Amino acid sequence: MSRKSSFGFVIIAAATAASVFACAYEVGPPVSVDGESPPGAPSVEAALVADDTTAAPVDEALPLREEEIAGLVRAIHREQAAEATLARTRAYTPALFYYADLVATNNTTALDIQTVTLDMRDLVPDDGPWVTSREPSEAGVARLNQLAGMAFDAAYLQRQLTVQSELLRLVDTKLALEPIGAELRAEVTRLRAGLVVHLERARALEPLFAIDAGP
């Protein structure tokens, strides 16, 4: 085994162990959220207004190259890590902080693993139409930045519930069905496992923020 391959496997093993530990990290016991938000913070109702995202249409029937799948997986991890890092610094309740910390840690670890895997395969991710079509709207992220207190926590959690569900559908109906190599398939499987964990934790937090997820 070459030095490059040996080093890569060591990094992947260490990062995988960190990811498993992070997935087992509990969000924490329910906390009281009866306190008032800081003065000037928008209302929770205003924070839950849906993003006016207008994504470019993509023909889902078209096959994806491995480079495109790698680019899409990377973009998803980056987006989730960035928004979770923001939430971790702005969280008003301990429960939201622990949840955001989990999402940020898992996605950052997954990015590290993917970087090593792609380097070993000399596979360059392609940030093509599939990536640009599902980037979060700048208006939605900007709205999160303007919120504070309970309004921020509720808006971020609602965004997570929506986005995680959409990403799971994308994985199950598209990415998991593409004929790809074993290493890249492992990346897709890791992405899906993280989405399932994060969505389950988000749903468990719903009662704390009185979010109506619908039927």
N, C-alpha and C positions, 0 to 999 in steps of 0.2 A: 504493500500500500504506500502511495506517495506521501511525502510530508504534507502537501496541500490537502489531500483527502483525509489524512489522519487528523490534521488540525480542524478541518471542517466538521468531522464527526464528533470531535470533542466539544466544539462550540454548540452543535445541534443538541447533543446530549445534555449539556448544562442548561441551555435555554429551554429545552423541553421540560426538564425538572422544575425550573422556575415557573413555567407556565402551568404545570400541574398543581404546584403549590398555590399559585394565584387563583386558580379555578376553585380550589378547596377553601379559599379564604371567605369567611362568612361576611355577609353584608352587615350583620349585627342585629341586636334585638330592636324591636319597634321603639321609636322615640317619640316624645311628645312634640307635636308641631303646632301647638295652639298659640305659640308666641307670635307677636305681631312682626311683620316684615319691617325692615328699616324704613325710616321716613323717605318718601319720594319714590319708593319701589312701585312698579306697576302692579295692578291686581292680578291674581292668579287667572281670572277669566280672560284678561287681556293677553296674558302670556300663552294661553292655550290656543290662540288663533292660529289656524293652519298656515304653513308656509305657502307663499304664492310661487312655487317652483314651476318653471317651465322647462322641462328636459327635452333635449333634441331627440326626435324619434329614431329608434334603432330597430332594424329588422331582426327579431329574435330567432327567425328561422335560419339565418345565415350561420354557418359554422365558425367557430373561433379558433384562431391559431394559438399555439402554446404561448407565444409571446404576448398575445392579447389577454389571455387568461391570467398570466403572471402579472401583467400590468393592472388588471382589474382587481386582483386579490391584493396587490400592494396598495392600490388607491383606497380600497375599503379599510385596510388596517390603518393607513395614515389618517384617514378621515375620522375614524372612530377614536384613535389615540389622541388626535388634536382636540376634538370636542370634549373628550373625557378629561384631558389635562386642564382645559378651561373650567370644566365643572368641578374638578377637584380643588381648584383655587377659589372658586366662587360659591361653593356649596354652603347652604344656610343650616342644614340639618346634618347630624352625624351619619344618618342612614344614607343620604345622597352622597356624602363624601366617600364612604366606604365603597359604595357602588361604583362611583366614578373612578376610584383608585383601582378597583378590580378591572374595569374596562380598559383603562390606560395601560396598566401593567401587562395584561394579556396581549393586547394588540402590539405594544412595543416589543414584547418578547417574540411574538409571531413574526414581526418585521425582521428582527435579528436572524431568526432561523431561516426565513425566506432569502435574505441576502446571501447567507452562506450557501444555501442550496443552489441558487441561481448562479453563483460564482463557480461552484463546482461543475455545473453543467454548461457554463459559458452561454447562458440564456439571458438575453437582454429584454426586459419587459417593454411592451409597446403600449404607450398611453394613447390608444386610438379612440374611436367613437364610443366604444363601450364604457370607457372611463369618463370621458367628457359628458356623456349623456346622463350619468347618474351622480355627478358632483352635487353636493348640497348647495342650495341657493344661497348666494351671498346675503340676501335679505334675511334669511332664516338665522344664519350664524350671527349677523349683526344684531338681530333682535335679541338673541341670547345675551350678547355683550351688554345690552342696554338694561337688562333686568337685574334684580337683586332680591335677596331674601327668598321667601316662599315662592314668589312668582318665578324666579330663576329655576329653583329646584323642580317645580311642577312642569315648567316648559321644557326643561332638559329631559326629564323623565318621559314626558309625552312624546317628544321627538325620538327618544330611544325606542319606545314601544312601536312607533310607526316604522322607523328606519330598519330596526332589527327584523321585523316581520317581512318587510320588502326584500331585504337581503337574503333571508332564508328562502324565500320564493325564488329568487334569482339563482341561488346555489342549487336548489332541488330541481328546478325546471330547465336549467341551462348548463351551469358549470359542471355539475356532477355527471352530466350525460355526455360530455365531450370526450372523444378518444384521445387521452393524453398520457404522458409517461408516468411512471410510478412516483417519482419524486414530486412532480407538480400535483398529482392526485392527492398526495399526502398533505400538500399545502391547502388544497381545497377542503379536504376532510378536517384539517385543523381549524380552518376558518369557520366551517359549519359548527364544529363542536363549541367554539367560543361564542358564536351567535346564539346557540341554544342556551348556554349557561347565562349569558347576559340578558336574554329575553325573559327567562324564567325569574331571574332576580328582579328585573324591572317590574314584572307582573306582581311579584310579591310585595313590592313597595307601593303599588297603586293605592291601597286603602289609606296609606299615610298622607296622601296628597289629594284624596277625593277625586281621582281621575275617572271619568266615565269612559271606559274602553269600548262601549257599545255591546251589542248582543254577541 
